Amino acid sequence: MAKAALIKQSGMHPLSLLDRLTRDFVQEDFILYQEYRNLDLLLSRIHALSRRADGEKRPVFVLFAGGDCSFINTLKEKSSLLQTISPNEKDKTLAVFKQEVLEGILGLDPREQGENVTYTEDLASALKAVDEAQYSFVFILNE
């Protein structure tokens, strides 16, 4: 299962955001077909990337800023980010996303997150909303 985090507005260009993530994340691009017909392949890819040998899930999320190119971000094995997350945290991807992207890179405190971030499970509608410029970009989070 995955969910989308739509970002209303950001002063940061998506490529600058990706650049800031390179220290802790392996990145790969994924081309989305017209009308997101291969969204299921993207979800399969992020699910596969999230599997670890020890049975735990590795945080993986996708950045989409419109057009046809999305960027898969997979937490590096040697990243120290997981050490800052409680071992009891059920959704490590969401915790890393909030800590590293929303707070760390975009500088959104919890109040600002409530005003600028909308979560949905309707991924195709979220992608379309970004393509129609209703939102700056969307992150698809692997749960």
C-alpha positions, 0 to 999 in steps of 0.5 A: 500500500502507498499513499501520496503527500501533496505539497501545496507550495514550495520555494524549492525547485524539485531538482534542488530537493533531490540534490539535498537527498543524495547524501542519504538516498540512492536515486533513480528515475522512472518514466510515467506513461500518459495517464499514469498507465504504468503506476502499478509498475512504479508501485511494484518497483518501490515495494521491491526496493523497500525489502531488506534481507533482515525482513525489515522495510527500507524507507522508499519514496517517489518525488513527482513534480509533473510531466513524465519523470518521477524520482525514486529515493531509496534510503542507503544501507549505511545512512544514519537516518534510521538511528534517529527514528524510534525502533518502535515506529510503525511507519519508518518511511513516513517518519523519515519523510517528515523528519528529513524532507518536510522539516529538514529540507522544506523547513515545515514545522508541524503547523505548516505541515498541516497547512501545506501537506495533504495526504491521500491514497488516491495516487492517480488523482494526486499525480494529476493534481500536480500535472494540473498545477494544483500542487507543487509536487507530490511524494508517493510514500511506500507504507 
